[in-house]
Every structure is written in C-alpha cells, then in structure tokens.
Amino acid sequence: MSRVLRAGIRTIVCLCLTAVLTHAVLVFLHIAPSNAVSQRYSAQINAWVYPLFEQNWKLFAPDPDSVNRRISARSAHTEADGTVRVSQWFDLSAVDHTAVEHSPFPSHTAQNELRRAWTSYLELHGGSDEPRSERAVMLQKYLRNIAVARMTEHADDRSGERIAHIQLRVVTVPVTAPRTNATTTAQAPPKPAETRLLPWWKVTPDGN
C-alpha cells in the first residue's frame, strides 16, 4: 500500500472518528439536564440535533396519545384565466393507516412522520399559527412539505398541476374511555371532536 493511500485512509478514519465524537457530545448535551455548556451553545446544539437527531425519553417513560387525529390537506392554484381552483380534501392520515394496517413490518415514515410533525408543530405554535421562533418556522415548512409531497404522490385527480398553495385541516377526536361495569357511576359523555383549520401556505419549488 502506497504512502499516499495510507495517509488518505488515516485522514478519512480521523474525520469519521471526529464526526462520531462530535455527534455523541452534541446529542449528550441535548438530552442532559440544563447546564452552563448546553446553555451557552444551545444554538449550535439545536442546529445539529433538529430535525434529524431529535431525542426524547418516551422509550423509557411512554406517553401514549389520548386522542386520534385525522389530518387532511387541500391545494389551490390559479388558472390561466384568473380562476382560483381549490381541490377536494385529501386524507393524509388515511394513507398512513392503509400503509400500516395488516403490514408485519410497517415503515417508520408511515407510523410517525406526519404524526410527529403535527405534534411538534403544536408544541411550538400552540393555538396560534404564527411562528415565534426559527424552529417554529422550520416545523411549519416541514409539515407543509410533507403534505405537498404526499398529495403529489397519491392524489390522482390533480392532472399534474403544480400546487401553489396548501391548507391543512386537523380533526382531533378524544379516545373514548373503556367501559366500566354496571356497579360504577355513570360515565361522563365523550368530548366532541375539535376541528382546526390552518391558514393557506404558499408552496415554493425549493420547499423554503
């Protein structure tokens, strides 16, 4: 093996070890209790961790959803004559449900991508759809791009036109409590479903 090749291999190994070590340190600082280092370098840590390496403790302390959510989307674009055409609602959650049901090895994307995108959006926006941080803007674009990609892939009635604007609708239905025996007191009636209509978002070719 030539000296140049050996030097190249050593350089690549050193770069890989440096990347792995940097990743491990940044993820550790992200999940560790707040400290002087993580507070000082929070911007750099968050820039590395989000959105691909987000960590949480739900594997050890699971927090199952107490609601079922159905997320739908519709698109709009302007025809050549100036007419605005709005599509029918497209059920994004139903696509995931179909992909997961009866599948012995359902994909992580079908199970969690859309659901986690919405819960993260909800955590950062609350009841308002106005982003108040850079991460909130990023999550808004992330949720929008998921909806655009799935509508483009699955909707057959779009005739290939470009999506100019997109709107999401989220219907939240509380999970019904299990039935109790006849000796217990009467249960409270189930809570009604809540529908949240998000604003129209402009779709750009580059997804930004």
C-alpha positions in Angstrom: 0.0 0.0 0.0 1.5 3.3 -1.0 2.3 6.1 1.4 -0.3 8.4 -0.1 -3.0 5.8 0.2 -2.2 5.1 3.8 -2.2 8.8 4.6 -5.6 9.1 2.8 -7.1 6.2 4.8 -5.8 7.7 8.1 -7.3 11.1 7.2 -10.7 9.5 6.5 -10.6 7.5 9.7 -9.8 10.6 11.7 -12.6 12.6 10.1 -15.1 9.8 10.8 -14.0 9.5 14.4 -14.2 13.3 14.8 -17.7 13.4 13.3 -18.9 10.5 15.6 -17.4 12.1 18.7 -18.9 15.5 17.8 -22.3 13.9 17.2 -22.2 12.0 20.5 -21.2 15.1 22.5 -23.9 17.3 21.0 -26.6 14.7 21.4 -25.5 14.1 25.0 -25.6 17.9 25.7 -29.1 18.0 24.1 -30.6 15.3 26.4 -28.6 16.1 29.5 -30.0 18.3 32.2 -29.5 22.0 31.5 -26.0 23.2 32.4 -23.6 26.0 31.6 -22.2 24.4 28.5 -25.6 23.4 26.9 -27.0 26.9 27.7 -24.0 28.7 26.2 -24.0 26.6 23.0 -27.8 26.0 22.7 -28.0 27.5 19.2 -25.2 25.2 17.9 -26.6 22.1 19.6 -30.2 22.7 18.3 -28.9 23.4 14.8 -27.2 20.0 14.8 -29.9 18.0 16.6 -33.0 19.3 14.8 -34.8 17.9 12.9 -33.0 14.7 12.1 -31.5 13.7 15.5 -34.2 14.8 17.9 -34.2 12.8 21.1 -36.7 12.1 23.9 -37.3 9.8 26.8 -40.5 8.2 25.7 -38.9 4.8 25.2 -38.4 4.7 29.0 -41.5 6.8 30.0 -44.1 6.3 27.2 -46.8 8.9 26.9 -49.4 7.4 24.5 -51.7 9.7 22.7 -55.1 10.2 24.3 -56.6 11.5 21.1 -57.0 10.3 17.5 -56.1 12.9 14.8 -57.1 12.9 11.2 -55.0 15.3 9.1 -56.3 16.3 5.7 -55.0 18.7 3.1 -56.3 20.6 0.0 -54.5 22.7 -2.6 -55.2 25.7 -4.6 -53.8 27.3 -7.8 -54.8 30.0 -10.2 -55.8 29.1 -13.8 -54.7 31.0 -16.8 -58.0 32.9 -16.9 -57.5 34.0 -13.3 -59.9 31.5 -11.8 -58.8 30.0 -8.5 -59.2 26.3 -8.4 -59.4 24.6 -5.0 -59.1 20.8 -4.7 -61.1 18.4 -2.5 -59.8 17.5 0.9 -57.2 14.7 0.7 -57.0 12.5 3.8 -53.2 12.2 4.6 -53.8 10.1 7.8 -55.8 7.5 5.8 -52.8 7.0 3.6 -50.6 6.2 6.7 -53.3 4.0 8.2 -53.6 2.0 4.9 -49.8 1.6 4.8 -49.6 0.3 8.4 -52.7 -1.9 8.6 -52.0 -5.6 8.2 -48.3 -4.9 7.5 -46.0 -7.0 9.5 -43.2 -4.5 9.2 -44.7 -1.0 8.8 -42.3 1.7 8.0 -41.3 4.4 10.5 -42.3 7.0 8.0 -45.9 5.7 7.8 -46.2 5.4 11.5 -44.6 8.6 12.8 -43.6 11.2 10.2 -46.9 13.0 9.8 -47.9 12.4 13.4 -44.7 13.7 14.9 -44.6 16.6 12.5 -48.0 17.8 13.8 -47.3 17.2 17.5 -44.0 19.2 17.1 -45.9 21.9 15.3 -48.5 22.0 18.0 -45.8 22.2 20.8 -44.2 25.3 19.2 -47.3 27.1 17.9 -50.0 26.2 20.5 -53.3 27.7 19.4 -51.7 30.3 17.1 -50.4 29.6 13.6 -47.9 32.5 13.8 -44.4 31.1 14.3 -42.4 32.9 17.0 -39.0 31.3 16.6 -36.8 30.0 13.8 -37.6 26.4 14.8 -41.3 27.1 14.6 -40.8 28.4 11.0 -38.8 25.2 10.2 -41.5 23.0 11.6 -44.2 24.9 9.6 -42.2 24.3 6.4 -41.6 20.7 7.3 -45.3 20.0 7.9 -46.2 21.8 4.7 -43.6 19.9 2.6 -44.8 16.5 3.9 -48.4 17.4 2.9 -47.3 18.6 -0.5 -45.2 15.5 -1.2 -48.0 13.1 -0.2 -50.6 15.0 -2.2 -48.4 15.0 -5.2 -47.6 11.3 -4.9 -51.1 9.9 -4.1 -53.8 12.2 -5.5 -54.9 11.0 -8.9 -57.2 13.9 -9.8 -54.6 16.7 -9.8 -53.7 16.3 -13.5 -50.1 17.1 -12.8 -50.6 20.8 -12.0 -48.2 22.5 -9.6 -49.5 23.1 -6.1 -49.4 26.9 -5.5 -51.0 27.0 -2.0 -51.9 24.3 0.5 -54.1 24.2 3.6 -54.3 21.6 6.3 -57.3 20.6 8.4 -56.8 18.6 11.7 -59.7 16.8 13.3 -59.0 15.8 16.9 -61.2 13.1 18.5 -60.6 12.2 22.1 -60.1 8.4 22.7 -63.2 7.0 24.4 -62.6 5.7 27.9 -63.0 1.9 28.4 -66.4 0.8 29.5 -66.9 0.1 33.2 -69.1 -2.5 34.9 -72.7 -1.7 35.8 -71.9 -1.1 39.5 -69.9 2.1 38.8 -71.3 5.5 38.4 -72.4 6.8 35.0 -69.6 7.9 32.8 -69.3 11.4 31.5 -70.3 11.9 27.9 -67.4 11.8 25.4 -65.9 15.1 24.4 -66.8 16.4 21.0 -64.3 16.3 18.1 -62.3 19.5 17.5 -61.5 20.8 14.0 -58.6 23.1 13.4 -58.2 24.8 10.1 -54.7 26.0 9.4 -54.1 29.1 7.1 -53.2 28.8 3.5 -49.5 28.3 3.0 -47.6 29.3 -0.2 -45.7 26.5 -1.8 -42.3 27.2 -3.3 -40.4 25.0 -5.7 -37.5 24.6 -3.4 -39.6 23.9 -0.3 -38.5 27.0 1.5 
